[in-house]
């Protein structure tokens, strides 16, 4: 496309992933966990990191924003009828194709949780904060594309997504919050290069650190809601 006034466009790789998610939900067992989010989620090896949970599905889709996750939540989450939905949303919302404010992203997350809460009986949620990014590392990776791709992304705005979302969800009692943002910063308050491939996406070491943060909380919460 030579011109786009700000409308999200599905790409072939996203449509392919969406098709695989639909195929899985046709034969899925109800209950268990569904991980829902963008590329950070899609690239997360839940079979490796959550072997304790038999019923688990990864519905992450690279490039998805909070809006596009809303548009696909029936096929990606509701039809699985999980006990616990693990959400991490927001890094793409401040990129060049979307550029939403933290409050707009938080509104979309609230709308998503409301929709899932109404359509899935006794569902619970683990809301993981958006990861920080490392603009210097991302600039090295993207080179001449960096200026065009960064949008309004900043760690200050990313942090505010989590803060605004918590404010909007104050009346929900079925959500546990997990802060990975603070735990994965370097001494300069950026995503540590130690954990990242390109300043945004996680390396294997990054996923190990990520798992060490979220797994104890998720397993403890899942055991509580499972009785």
MITOR-756043 format. One record per residue: x, y, z of N, C-alpha, C, O in turn; residue number from 1; residue in one letter. Coordinates in nm, 3 decimals. Layout:
% MITOR-756043
X Y Z X Y Z X Y Z X Y Z NUM A
...
//
This chain:
% MITOR-756043
0.083 -0.120 0.000 0.000 0.000 0.000 0.087 0.125 0.000 0.185 0.134 0.075 1 X
0.052 0.221 -0.083 0.123 0.349 -0.084 0.061 0.448 0.014 0.127 0.540 0.061 2 X
-0.068 0.428 0.043 -0.136 0.522 0.132 -0.230 0.447 0.225 -0.303 0.357 0.182 3 X
-0.227 0.483 0.352 -0.319 0.426 0.450 -0.343 0.533 0.555 -0.249 0.579 0.619 4 X
-0.467 0.573 0.574 -0.499 0.681 0.667 -0.514 0.632 0.810 -0.572 0.701 0.894 5 X
-0.461 0.514 0.839 -0.459 0.467 0.977 -0.540 0.343 1.003 -0.565 0.309 1.119 6 X
-0.584 0.273 0.897 -0.666 0.154 0.916 -0.577 0.029 0.916 -0.496 0.008 0.826 7 X
-0.596 -0.052 1.019 -0.519 -0.175 1.032 -0.550 -0.268 0.915 -0.666 -0.286 0.878 8 X
-0.445 -0.329 0.858 -0.460 -0.422 0.747 -0.411 -0.560 0.788 -0.300 -0.576 0.837 9 X
-0.497 -0.661 0.767 -0.452 -0.798 0.792 -0.353 -0.841 0.685 -0.370 -0.809 0.567 10 X
-0.250 -0.912 0.726 -0.148 -0.962 0.634 -0.164 -1.112 0.615 -0.231 -1.179 0.693 11 X
-0.101 -1.165 0.509 -0.120 -1.307 0.477 -0.078 -1.399 0.591 -0.145 -1.498 0.617 12 X
0.031 -1.366 0.658 0.077 -1.451 0.768 -0.021 -1.447 0.885 -0.035 -1.545 0.958 13 X
-0.088 -1.333 0.904 -0.188 -1.323 1.010 -0.311 -1.406 0.977 -0.366 -1.475 1.063 14 X
-0.354 -1.398 0.853 -0.471 -1.477 0.810 -0.442 -1.626 0.823 -0.529 -1.703 0.862 15 X
-0.319 -1.666 0.791 -0.279 -1.806 0.806 -0.286 -1.849 0.953 -0.337 -1.957 0.984 16 X
-0.235 -1.765 1.042 -0.241 -1.796 1.185 -0.384 -1.800 1.234 -0.420 -1.887 1.314 17 X
-0.466 -1.707 1.188 -0.607 -1.705 1.227 -0.677 -1.834 1.185 -0.758 -1.889 1.260 18 X
-0.644 -1.883 1.067 -0.702 -2.009 1.020 -0.663 -2.126 1.108 -0.746 -2.214 1.136 19 X
-0.537 -2.129 1.152 -0.491 -2.237 1.240 -0.562 -2.231 1.375 -0.595 -2.335 1.433 20 X
-0.586 -2.110 1.425 -0.657 -2.095 1.553 -0.799 -2.146 1.541 -0.849 -2.212 1.632 21 X
-0.865 -2.116 1.430 -1.002 -2.164 1.408 -1.005 -2.316 1.398 -1.094 -2.381 1.454 22 X
-0.907 -2.373 1.327 -0.900 -2.520 1.317 -0.885 -2.584 1.455 -0.946 -2.687 1.483 23 X
-0.803 -2.523 1.540 -0.783 -2.577 1.675 -0.909 -2.568 1.759 -0.940 -2.661 1.834 24 X
-0.982 -2.457 1.748 -1.098 -2.443 1.836 -1.211 -2.539 1.800 -1.299 -2.564 1.882 25 X
-1.208 -2.593 1.679 -1.311 -2.690 1.638 -1.297 -2.822 1.713 -1.396 -2.894 1.729 26 X
-1.176 -2.853 1.759 -1.154 -2.981 1.827 -1.096 -2.962 1.968 -1.045 -3.056 2.029 27 X
-1.104 -2.839 2.018 -1.043 -2.809 2.148 -1.124 -2.862 2.264 -1.247 -2.871 2.258 28 X
-1.054 -2.899 2.370 -1.119 -2.932 2.496 -1.150 -2.804 2.571 -1.070 -2.710 2.571 29 X
-1.265 -2.799 2.634 -1.302 -2.680 2.712 -1.220 -2.676 2.840 -1.169 -2.777 2.887 30 X
-1.209 -2.554 2.896 -1.133 -2.536 3.018 -0.988 -2.505 2.991 -0.950 -2.478 2.877 31 X
-0.907 -2.508 3.095 -0.765 -2.483 3.079 -0.732 -2.337 3.053 -0.803 -2.247 3.098 32 X
-0.623 -2.316 2.979 -0.570 -2.182 2.956 -0.576 -2.145 2.808 -0.559 -2.231 2.722 33 X
-0.601 -2.018 2.781 -0.580 -1.961 2.648 -0.492 -1.838 2.663 -0.524 -1.747 2.740 34 X
-0.381 -1.835 2.591 -0.293 -1.719 2.585 -0.334 -1.637 2.463 -0.341 -1.691 2.353 35 X
-0.359 -1.509 2.482 -0.409 -1.425 2.373 -0.331 -1.294 2.370 -0.320 -1.225 2.471 36 X
-0.276 -1.262 2.253 -0.199 -1.140 2.242 -0.136 -1.129 2.104 -0.189 -1.182 2.006 37 X
-0.024 -1.060 2.096 0.043 -1.033 1.969 0.160 -1.130 1.948 0.154 -1.245 1.991 38 X
0.266 -1.083 1.882 0.377 -1.173 1.848 0.452 -1.222 1.972 0.507 -1.333 1.970 39 X
0.455 -1.144 2.078 0.520 -1.190 2.201 0.452 -1.317 2.250 0.517 -1.409 2.299 40 X
0.320 -1.320 2.237 0.243 -1.438 2.275 0.257 -1.549 2.172 0.281 -1.664 2.208 41 X
0.242 -1.515 2.044 0.248 -1.618 1.940 0.381 -1.695 1.944 0.383 -1.815 1.921 42 X
0.489 -1.625 1.973 0.622 -1.688 1.974 0.655 -1.757 2.106 0.765 -1.811 2.122 43 X
0.562 -1.756 2.198 0.586 -1.814 2.331 0.554 -1.963 2.328 0.443 -2.004 2.296 44 X
0.653 -2.043 2.363 0.638 -2.189 2.358 0.571 -2.237 2.487 0.638 -2.274 2.583 45 X
0.439 -2.237 2.487 0.367 -2.274 2.609 0.378 -2.423 2.639 0.365 -2.464 2.754 46 X
0.403 -2.504 2.537 0.424 -2.648 2.562 0.551 -2.668 2.645 0.555 -2.753 2.733 47 X
0.652 -2.591 2.616 0.779 -2.601 2.688 0.768 -2.544 2.829 0.817 -2.603 2.925 48 X
0.705 -2.428 2.840 0.709 -2.355 2.966 0.593 -2.385 3.061 0.601 -2.353 3.180 49 X
0.486 -2.445 3.011 0.373 -2.480 3.098 0.334 -2.628 3.082 0.219 -2.657 3.051 50 X
0.429 -2.720 3.102 0.396 -2.863 3.086 0.298 -2.912 3.192 0.234 -3.016 3.174 51 X
0.287 -2.839 3.303 0.198 -2.881 3.412 0.051 -2.872 3.375 -0.033 -2.941 3.433 52 X
0.019 -2.787 3.278 -0.120 -2.766 3.238 -0.148 -2.845 3.112 -0.089 -2.819 3.007 53 X
-0.238 -2.941 3.121 -0.266 -3.028 3.006 -0.341 -2.953 2.896 -0.305 -2.963 2.779 54 X
-0.445 -2.879 2.933 -0.528 -2.810 2.835 -0.483 -2.665 2.826 -0.507 -2.585 2.917 55 X
-0.419 -2.631 2.715 -0.368 -2.495 2.697 -0.357 -2.466 2.547 -0.322 -2.553 2.468 56 X
-0.387 -2.342 2.511 -0.387 -2.304 2.370 -0.323 -2.166 2.354 -0.342 -2.077 2.437 57 X
-0.246 -2.151 2.246 -0.182 -2.024 2.216 -0.256 -1.959 2.099 -0.252 -2.008 1.987 58 X
-0.324 -1.848 2.128 -0.397 -1.774 2.025 -0.332 -1.640 1.995 -0.399 -1.545 1.956 59 X
-0.201 -1.631 2.014 -0.130 -1.509 1.980 -0.118 -1.491 1.829 -0.102 -1.588 1.755 60 X
-0.125 -1.365 1.785 -0.115 -1.335 1.642 -0.022 -1.215 1.623 -0.049 -1.106 1.672 61 X
0.087 -1.237 1.551 0.186 -1.132 1.529 0.123 -1.009 1.465 0.042 -1.019 1.373 62 X
0.161 -0.892 1.516 0.115 -0.767 1.459 -0.020 -0.720 1.507 -0.062 -0.609 1.473 63 X
-0.089 -0.801 1.586 -0.223 -0.761 1.630 -0.216 -0.650 1.734 -0.125 -0.644 1.818 64 X
-0.315 -0.561 1.726 -0.332 -0.452 1.821 -0.448 -0.484 1.914 -0.513 -0.587 1.900 65 X
-0.473 -0.396 2.009 -0.587 -0.417 2.099 -0.718 -0.419 2.022 -0.811 -0.490 2.060 66 X
-0.727 -0.343 1.914 -0.850 -0.342 1.833 -0.867 -0.473 1.757 -0.975 -0.531 1.758 67 X
-0.762 -0.519 1.692 -0.775 -0.642 1.614 -0.796 -0.764 1.704 -0.859 -0.861 1.662 68 X
-0.745 -0.760 1.826 -0.774 -0.868 1.921 -0.922 -0.869 1.958 -0.979 -0.976 1.980 69 X
-0.984 -0.754 1.964 -1.128 -0.746 1.986 -1.205 -0.809 1.871 -1.303 -0.881 1.892 70 X
-1.161 -0.782 1.749 -1.233 -0.830 1.631 -1.229 -0.982 1.617 -1.317 -1.040 1.553 71 X
-1.130 -1.046 1.677 -1.111 -1.190 1.655 -1.132 -1.273 1.782 -1.104 -1.393 1.782 72 X
-1.180 -1.213 1.889 -1.182 -1.283 2.018 -1.281 -1.399 2.023 -1.264 -1.489 2.105 73 X
-1.384 -1.399 1.940 -1.479 -1.510 1.941 -1.409 -1.639 1.899 -1.416 -1.740 1.969 74 X
-1.342 -1.635 1.785 -1.272 -1.753 1.735 -1.148 -1.787 1.819 -1.116 -1.904 1.840 75 X
-1.079 -1.683 1.866 -0.949 -1.704 1.932 -0.959 -1.739 2.079 -0.867 -1.799 2.135 76 X
-1.070 -1.702 2.143 -1.082 -1.726 2.287 -1.217 -1.786 2.326 -1.221 -1.891 2.389 77 X
-1.325 -1.720 2.288 -1.458 -1.759 2.338 -1.493 -1.903 2.301 -1.545 -1.976 2.385 78 X
-1.466 -1.942 2.179 -1.502 -2.078 2.137 -1.420 -2.186 2.207 -1.457 -2.304 2.205 79 X
-1.310 -2.149 2.269 -1.233 -2.244 2.349 -1.292 -2.263 2.488 -1.268 -2.366 2.552 80 X
-1.370 -2.165 2.536 -1.432 -2.170 2.669 -1.330 -2.206 2.779 -1.348 -2.304 2.851 81 X
-1.223 -2.127 2.790 -1.119 -2.158 2.889 -1.160 -2.118 3.030 -1.255 -2.041 3.051 82 X
-1.087 -2.171 3.127 -1.103 -2.128 3.266 -1.025 -1.999 3.293 -1.067 -1.915 3.372 83 X
-0.910 -1.987 3.226 -0.822 -1.872 3.250 -0.768 -1.820 3.118 -0.714 -1.896 3.037 84 X
-0.783 -1.690 3.096 -0.731 -1.624 2.976 -0.612 -1.538 3.017 -0.623 -1.453 3.106 85 X
-0.498 -1.560 2.952 -0.377 -1.483 2.981 -0.359 -1.382 2.869 -0.344 -1.419 2.752 86 X
-0.360 -1.255 2.904 -0.356 -1.147 2.805 -0.230 -1.063 2.822 -0.192 -1.026 2.933 87 X
-0.165 -1.031 2.709 -0.061 -0.928 2.707 -0.079 -0.849 2.579 -0.062 -0.902 2.469 88 X
-0.112 -0.722 2.593 -0.158 -0.641 2.481 -0.095 -0.502 2.488 -0.076 -0.448 2.596 89 X
-0.062 -0.446 2.371 -0.030 -0.304 2.372 0.092 -0.258 2.296 0.097 -0.141 2.257 90 X
0.191 -0.344 2.272 0.314 -0.295 2.211 0.290 -0.245 2.069 0.359 -0.153 2.023 91 X
0.195 -0.304 1.998 0.168 -0.261 1.860 0.075 -0.141 1.853 0.064 -0.078 1.748 92 X
0.009 -0.108 1.963 -0.086 0.003 1.962 -0.019 0.138 1.941 -0.081 0.232 1.891 93 X
0.106 0.148 1.978 0.177 0.275 1.961 0.266 0.275 1.837 0.339 0.372 1.813 94 X
0.261 0.168 1.759 0.338 0.160 1.634 0.276 0.244 1.524 0.174 0.309 1.545 95 X
0.339 0.242 1.408 0.303 0.337 1.302 0.165 0.315 1.242 0.109 0.408 1.185 96 X
0.109 0.194 1.251 -0.021 0.168 1.188 -0.139 0.197 1.280 -0.254 0.188 1.237 97 X
-0.113 0.232 1.405 -0.223 0.246 1.501 -0.212 0.376 1.580 -0.299 0.462 1.571 98 X
-0.106 0.389 1.657 -0.075 0.509 1.735 -0.190 0.551 1.826 -0.235 0.665 1.822 99 X
-0.235 0.457 1.909 -0.339 0.487 2.008 -0.275 0.541 2.136 -0.160 0.510 2.168 100 X
-0.351 0.621 2.208 -0.306 0.667 2.339 -0.319 0.552 2.439 -0.394 0.458 2.414 101 X
-0.248 0.558 2.552 -0.264 0.455 2.655 -0.409 0.439 2.700 -0.454 0.327 2.725 102 X
-0.482 0.548 2.709 -0.622 0.540 2.753 -0.706 0.468 2.648 -0.795 0.390 2.684 103 X
-0.681 0.493 2.520 -0.755 0.423 2.414 -0.725 0.273 2.418 -0.816 0.191 2.405 104 X
-0.599 0.239 2.436 -0.563 0.097 2.447 -0.629 0.034 2.568 -0.683 -0.076 2.559 105 X
-0.626 0.103 2.680 -0.689 0.053 2.803 -0.839 0.032 2.783 -0.895 -0.066 2.833 106 X
-0.904 0.122 2.712 -1.048 0.107 2.682 -1.072 -0.020 2.600 -1.167 -0.093 2.626 107 X
-0.987 -0.045 2.502 -1.002 -0.165 2.421 -0.981 -0.291 2.504 -1.053 -0.390 2.487 108 X
-0.883 -0.289 2.593 -0.859 -0.404 2.680 -0.979 -0.427 2.771 -1.021 -0.541 2.791 109 X
-1.033 -0.320 2.826 -1.153 -0.331 2.911 -1.269 -0.390 2.831 -1.340 -0.478 2.880 110 X
-1.290 -0.341 2.709 -1.397 -0.394 2.625 -1.377 -0.541 2.594 -1.472 -0.619 2.592 111 X
-1.252 -0.580 2.569 -1.221 -0.720 2.542 -1.252 -0.807 2.663 -1.316 -0.911 2.650 112 X
-1.209 -0.764 2.779 -1.234 -0.842 2.901 -1.383 -0.851 2.931 -1.431 -0.956 2.973 113 X
-1.456 -0.743 2.911 -1.601 -0.747 2.931 -1.667 -0.847 2.838 -1.754 -0.923 2.879 114 X
-1.625 -0.846 2.711 -1.683 -0.937 2.613 -1.655 -1.083 2.649 -1.743 -1.168 2.641 115 X
-1.531 -1.110 2.688 -1.495 -1.247 2.727 -1.566 -1.288 2.855 -1.612 -1.401 2.868 116 X
-1.576 -1.196 2.949 -1.637 -1.224 3.079 -1.785 -1.263 3.064 -1.834 -1.349 3.136 117 X
-1.853 -1.198 2.972 -1.996 -1.225 2.950 -2.017 -1.355 2.872 -2.115 -1.426 2.894 118 X
-1.925 -1.386 2.783 -1.944 -1.499 2.692 -1.880 -1.630 2.737 -1.903 -1.735 2.676 119 X
-1.800 -1.626 2.843 -1.735 -1.748 2.893 -1.773 -1.766 3.040 -1.741 -1.681 3.123 120 X
-1.839 -1.873 3.070 -1.887 -1.897 3.206 -1.771 -1.912 3.304 -1.678 -1.990 3.281 121 X
-1.777 -1.837 3.413 -1.680 -1.848 3.523 -1.535 -1.826 3.479 -1.444 -1.884 3.537 122 X
-1.516 -1.744 3.379 -1.380 -1.721 3.329 -1.302 -1.629 3.424 -1.361 -1.547 3.495 123 X
-1.172 -1.645 3.423 -1.080 -1.560 3.499 -0.970 -1.511 3.406 -0.951 -1.564 3.297 124 X
-0.898 -1.409 3.451 -0.799 -1.345 3.364 -0.667 -1.322 3.437 -0.665 -1.291 3.556 125 X
-0.558 -1.337 3.363 -0.427 -1.290 3.407 -0.384 -1.184 3.306 -0.361 -1.214 3.189 126 X
-0.373 -1.060 3.352 -0.336 -0.950 3.264 -0.189 -0.916 3.286 -0.151 -0.867 3.392 127 X
-0.109 -0.942 3.184 0.035 -0.917 3.191 0.063 -0.779 3.132 0.011 -0.745 3.026 128 X
0.143 -0.701 3.200 0.176 -0.568 3.149 0.249 -0.580 3.015 0.316 -0.679 2.988 129 X
0.234 -0.476 2.933 0.309 -0.470 2.808 0.458 -0.463 2.839 0.500 -0.394 2.933 130 X
0.537 -0.533 2.761 0.683 -0.528 2.780 0.739 -0.391 2.742 0.682 -0.324 2.656 131 X
0.848 -0.349 2.805 0.917 -0.230 2.758 0.984 -0.258 2.623 0.988 -0.372 2.577 132 X
1.037 -0.153 2.562 1.113 -0.175 2.440 1.248 -0.105 2.454 1.271 -0.028 2.547 133 X
1.337 -0.134 2.359 1.470 -0.073 2.358 1.487 -0.004 2.223 1.523 -0.069 2.125 134 X
1.463 0.128 2.216 1.468 0.197 2.087 1.604 0.192 2.019 1.612 0.184 1.897 135 X
1.712 0.197 2.098 1.845 0.193 2.038 1.871 0.059 1.970 1.922 0.054 1.858 136 X
1.835 -0.049 2.037 1.852 -0.182 1.977 1.760 -0.199 1.857 1.800 -0.258 1.757 137 X
1.638 -0.147 1.866 1.546 -0.158 1.754 1.593 -0.077 1.634 1.573 -0.117 1.520 138 X
1.655 0.038 1.660 1.709 0.120 1.552 1.823 0.047 1.482 1.834 0.052 1.359 139 X
1.908 -0.021 1.558 2.016 -0.101 1.499 1.959 -0.211 1.410 2.016 -0.243 1.305 140 X
1.848 -0.268 1.452 1.787 -0.379 1.379 1.715 -0.330 1.253 1.732 -0.386 1.145 141 X
1.636 -0.224 1.267 1.554 -0.176 1.154 1.632 -0.084 1.061 1.599 -0.075 0.942 142 X
1.732 -0.017 1.111 1.815 0.077 1.036 1.729 0.185 0.971 1.664 0.261 1.043 143 X
1.726 0.194 0.838 1.657 0.306 0.773 1.505 0.302 0.792 1.439 0.403 0.769 144 X
1.449 0.187 0.832 1.305 0.179 0.852 1.262 0.228 0.990 1.142 0.242 1.016 145 X
1.358 0.255 1.077 1.325 0.282 1.218 1.230 0.400 1.234 1.129 0.388 1.303 146 X
1.261 0.513 1.173 1.179 0.633 1.190 1.036 0.611 1.145 0.942 0.659 1.208 147 X
1.020 0.538 1.035 0.886 0.514 0.980 0.806 0.416 1.064 0.683 0.420 1.063 148 X
0.874 0.327 1.136 0.806 0.218 1.206 0.778 0.245 1.354 0.693 0.179 1.414 149 X
0.848 0.341 1.415 0.838 0.354 1.560 0.708 0.417 1.606 0.667 0.396 1.720 150 X
0.640 0.496 1.520 0.515 0.558 1.560 0.535 0.651 1.678 0.626 0.734 1.678 151 X
0.450 0.635 1.782 0.463 0.717 1.903 0.515 0.634 2.020 0.503 0.675 2.135 152 X
0.571 0.519 1.991 0.612 0.424 2.095 0.718 0.484 2.187 0.818 0.538 2.141 153 X
0.693 0.473 2.315 0.792 0.511 2.417 0.763 0.430 2.542 0.651 0.384 2.562 154 X
0.863 0.412 2.625 0.843 0.334 2.747 0.752 0.405 2.846 0.685 0.340 2.926 155 X
0.750 0.536 2.841 0.658 0.610 2.928 0.513 0.579 2.891 0.430 0.555 2.979 156 X
0.483 0.579 2.761 0.347 0.547 2.716 0.313 0.401 2.743 0.201 0.368 2.782 157 X
0.410 0.313 2.721 0.387 0.170 2.745 0.353 0.145 2.892 0.262 0.068 2.923 158 X
0.426 0.209 2.982 0.398 0.193 3.125 0.257 0.241 3.159 0.188 0.182 3.241 159 X
0.215 0.349 3.094 0.083 0.406 3.123 -0.031 0.316 3.077 -0.141 0.322 3.133 160 X
-0.007 0.233 2.975 -0.112 0.139 2.932 -0.155 0.052 3.049 -0.274 0.035 3.075 161 X
-0.058 -0.003 3.118 -0.085 -0.092 3.232 -0.155 -0.016 3.344 -0.250 -0.066 3.405 162 X
-0.108 0.106 3.371 -0.167 0.187 3.478 -0.312 0.224 3.446 -0.399 0.212 3.531 163 X
-0.337 0.267 3.322 -0.473 0.306 3.282 -0.567 0.185 3.283 -0.683 0.196 3.322 164 X
-0.516 0.071 3.240 -0.599 -0.049 3.235 -0.640 -0.091 3.375 -0.756 -0.128 3.397 165 X
-0.549 -0.088 3.469 -0.583 -0.124 3.607 -0.691 -0.033 3.665 -0.779 -0.079 3.737 166 X
-0.684 0.096 3.632 -0.786 0.190 3.678 -0.924 0.153 3.623 -1.024 0.157 3.695 167 X
-0.927 0.116 3.495 -1.055 0.087 3.431 -1.115 -0.046 3.474 -1.235 -0.067 3.462 168 X
-1.031 -0.136 3.525 -1.078 -0.270 3.562 -1.094 -0.287 3.712 -1.098 -0.399 3.762 169 X
-1.102 -0.177 3.784 -1.103 -0.182 3.930 -1.222 -0.261 3.985 -1.213 -0.314 4.095 170 X
-1.332 -0.269 3.911 -1.451 -0.338 3.959 -1.452 -0.488 3.926 -1.545 -0.559 3.964 171 X
-1.349 -0.536 3.857 -1.341 -0.678 3.825 -1.266 -0.751 3.937 -1.156 -0.711 3.976 172 X
-1.326 -0.858 3.986 -1.263 -0.935 4.094 -1.199 -1.064 4.043 -1.141 -1.139 4.122 173 X
-1.209 -1.089 3.913 -1.158 -1.215 3.857 -1.035 -1.193 3.769 -1.016 -1.262 3.669 174 X
-0.951 -1.097 3.808 -0.830 -1.064 3.732 -0.710 -1.061 3.826 -0.716 -1.002 3.934 175 X
-0.602 -1.125 3.784 -0.475 -1.111 3.854 -0.381 -1.034 3.760 -0.379 -1.059 3.639 176 X
-0.306 -0.941 3.815 -0.218 -0.855 3.736 -0.072 -0.898 3.755 -0.029 -0.931 3.866 177 X
0.003 -0.898 3.644 0.143 -0.939 3.650 0.228 -0.832 3.581 0.212 -0.806 3.462 178 X
0.317 -0.770 3.656 0.402 -0.664 3.603 0.534 -0.722 3.554 0.622 -0.755 3.633 179 X
0.547 -0.734 3.422 0.676 -0.776 3.364 0.758 -0.655 3.319 0.879 -0.665 3.302 180 X
0.691 -0.543 3.300 0.758 -0.421 3.252 0.877 -0.386 3.342 0.990 -0.372 3.294 181 X
0.851 -0.373 3.470 0.955 -0.329 3.564 1.067 -0.431 3.578 1.182 -0.395 3.601 182 X
1.032 -0.559 3.563 1.129 -0.667 3.587 1.227 -0.687 3.471 1.330 -0.753 3.488 183 X
1.195 -0.631 3.354 1.278 -0.659 3.236 1.350 -0.535 3.184 1.399 -0.534 3.071 184 X
1.357 -0.431 3.267 1.428 -0.309 3.230 1.578 -0.323 3.258 1.618 -0.394 3.350 185 X
1.659 -0.253 3.178 1.801 -0.244 3.209 1.827 -0.120 3.295 1.733 -0.056 3.341 186 X
1.953 -0.088 3.316 1.988 0.026 3.402 1.946 0.159 3.341 1.941 0.260 3.412 187 X
1.915 0.162 3.212 1.869 0.284 3.145 1.719 0.284 3.121 1.668 0.362 3.040 188 X
1.649 0.197 3.191 1.502 0.188 3.182 1.452 0.155 3.042 1.354 0.212 2.994 189 X
1.521 0.063 2.977 1.479 0.009 2.847 1.475 -0.143 2.859 1.531 -0.201 2.952 190 X
1.409 -0.208 2.763 1.414 -0.354 2.759 1.560 -0.397 2.748 1.632 -0.353 2.659 191 X
1.601 -0.482 2.838 1.741 -0.525 2.840 1.778 -0.601 2.713 1.705 -0.690 2.670 192 X
1.891 -0.565 2.653 1.940 -0.637 2.535 1.962 -0.784 2.564 1.955 -0.869 2.474 193 X
1.987 -0.814 2.689 2.008 -0.952 2.732 1.886 -1.039 2.703 1.898 -1.160 2.685 194 X
1.769 -0.976 2.698 1.644 -1.050 2.683 1.577 -1.033 2.546 1.470 -1.089 2.524 195 X
1.638 -0.958 2.456 1.567 -0.920 2.334 1.646 -0.952 2.207 1.769 -0.950 2.207 196 X
1.572 -0.981 2.100 1.632 -1.003 1.969 1.653 -0.874 1.893 1.752 -0.858 1.822 197 X
1.558 -0.780 1.909 1.556 -0.661 1.824 1.506 -0.536 1.895 1.474 -0.436 1.830 198 X
1.500 -0.539 2.026 1.449 -0.425 2.101 1.301 -0.434 2.132 1.250 -0.354 2.210 199 X
1.231 -0.531 2.073 1.088 -0.553 2.099 1.061 -0.699 2.132 1.001 -0.729 2.235 200 X
1.104 -0.789 2.044 1.075 -0.932 2.060 1.176 -0.999 2.153 1.293 -0.960 2.159 201 X
1.129 -1.101 2.223 1.212 -1.167 2.322 1.301 -1.275 2.261 1.260 -1.347 2.170 202 X
1.420 -1.286 2.314 1.509 -1.398 2.283 1.469 -1.515 2.371 1.379 -1.503 2.455 203 X
1.534 -1.630 2.353 1.504 -1.745 2.438 1.534 -1.713 2.584 1.460 -1.753 2.674 204 X
1.642 -1.641 2.607 1.674 -1.601 2.745 1.567 -1.506 2.798 1.534 -1.508 2.917 205 X
1.515 -1.422 2.709 1.407 -1.332 2.749 1.281 -1.406 2.788 1.215 -1.370 2.885 206 X
1.248 -1.511 2.712 1.131 -1.591 2.746 1.151 -1.669 2.876 1.056 -1.692 2.950 207 X
1.273 -1.708 2.903 1.301 -1.774 3.031 1.277 -1.678 3.147 1.216 -1.715 3.247 208 X
1.326 -1.555 3.134 1.303 -1.454 3.236 1.154 -1.423 3.248 1.100 -1.416 3.359 209 X
1.088 -1.406 3.136 0.945 -1.379 3.130 0.867 -1.489 3.203 0.777 -1.461 3.282 210 X
0.903 -1.613 3.176 0.836 -1.727 3.239 0.858 -1.729 3.390 0.767 -1.758 3.466 211 X
0.979 -1.697 3.431 1.009 -1.695 3.574 0.924 -1.592 3.649 0.896 -1.608 3.768 212 X
0.883 -1.487 3.578 0.798 -1.385 3.640 0.652 -1.427 3.642 0.586 -1.418 3.745 213 X
0.602 -1.474 3.527 0.457 -1.496 3.516 0.411 -1.633 3.565 0.299 -1.647 3.614 214 X
0.496 -1.733 3.552 0.451 -1.871 3.577 0.406 -1.895 3.721 0.299 -1.953 3.740 215 X
0.481 -1.854 3.822 0.434 -1.878 3.959 0.298 -1.815 3.987 0.214 -1.874 4.056 216 X
0.276 -1.696 3.933 0.148 -1.627 3.955 0.035 -1.700 3.884 -0.072 -1.721 3.942 217 X
0.058 -1.739 3.758 -0.045 -1.806 3.681 -0.080 -1.942 3.741 -0.198 -1.975 3.755 218 X
0.021 -2.020 3.776 -0.007 -2.153 3.832 -0.080 -2.142 3.966 -0.172 -2.219 3.992 219 X
-0.040 -2.048 4.049 -0.106 -2.031 4.178 -0.251 -1.989 4.159 -0.341 -2.041 4.226 220 X
-0.274 -1.895 4.069 -0.411 -1.847 4.043 -0.496 -1.957 3.980 -0.612 -1.974 4.016 221 X
-0.437 -2.031 3.888 -0.512 -2.138 3.822 -0.553 -2.247 3.921 -0.664 -2.298 3.915 222 X
-0.464 -2.281 4.012 -0.498 -2.382 4.114 -0.610 -2.333 4.204 -0.695 -2.412 4.245 223 X
-0.609 -2.205 4.236 -0.714 -2.150 4.322 -0.850 -2.155 4.253 -0.950 -2.193 4.315 224 X
-0.855 -2.115 4.127 -0.985 -2.112 4.059 -1.031 -2.251 4.017 -1.149 -2.273 3.990 225 X
-0.937 -2.345 4.011 -0.973 -2.482 3.974 -1.021 -2.564 4.093 -1.062 -2.679 4.078 226 X
-1.015 -2.505 4.210 -1.070 -2.572 4.328 -0.973 -2.649 4.408 -1.010 -2.708 4.510 227 X
//
